[in-house]
């Protein structure tokens, strides 16, 4: 990680959708920072709003409120024409490596498209750059003549990574990039990601529902629940000493060597509240196993620092060690 200020700032970003006559909250006033050279892991169960937040970071969705800043520039204040030349600085790797690739284009055409759209490169230079990108993500340059359906799931995801890297972006948002792959292929893609971190000094937001996957590539981890960040801190601190009861449940569900035979995973009772009828207090209160205080039912907890760099949104939690 380099010095200086944050590369990406998300300030009070919220997203609401209107469903018939009801308003559904997907993201609730999230504030985050991503430093240059850092990978921030964003983890939470399906439907918590993490993918929506990732799309807003890349300006693929417009926030209902709040701002997204890149090197201090407010991207949410820009018009589409002003935003167009900046899009190469922000790229996204999508969850489904088959649906996100044009089945009628070869790998060479898919990876080279961002370069052609940017302009200023001769056809031979684009071809050479594509070959280099394919080799960077562990593919043979000869794969460039193939179509997506001729590739395995892992190969398709490598193509998606190569396409995202084509224009040398400053930030990549990877949205569940290994969720649709089997475990052995997941390990290969995570290794590619780690190699890119070391070789290119990659700055990224890595989104996943699996905290064990996020732990392999992230310097910091943000845990998301029902549109809110409930815990944020250094990866090892969040993994080894989770403070929020939801984070503890996530870590308990991870199979770890050395767990005592009689140490059963922590199971949460009940279901998350409806996003159209959220409680006045803590969104997690109805499922929480901690002894509660009056504020749990009355006030939405805010992130507060419980140890250096480690923040939690819980009225009851007090320390990460």
Secondary structure, DSSP 8 states (H G I E B T S, - for coil): --SSSEEEEEEEEEEEEEETTEEEEEEEEEEEEEETT-EEEEE--TTSSHHHHHHHHTTSS--SEEEEEETTEEGGGS-HHHHHTTGGGEEEE-S-TTTTS-TTSBHHHHHHHHHHHH----HHHHHHHHHHHHHHTT--GGGGGSBGGGS-HHHHHHHHHHHHHTT--SEEEEESTTTTS-HHHHHHHHHHHHHHHHHH---EEEEES-HHHHHHH-SEEEEEETTEEEEEEEHHHHHHS--SHHHHHHHHTS--TT--TT-------S----TTS--SS-TTGGG--S---HHHHHS----EEEETTEEE--SS-----
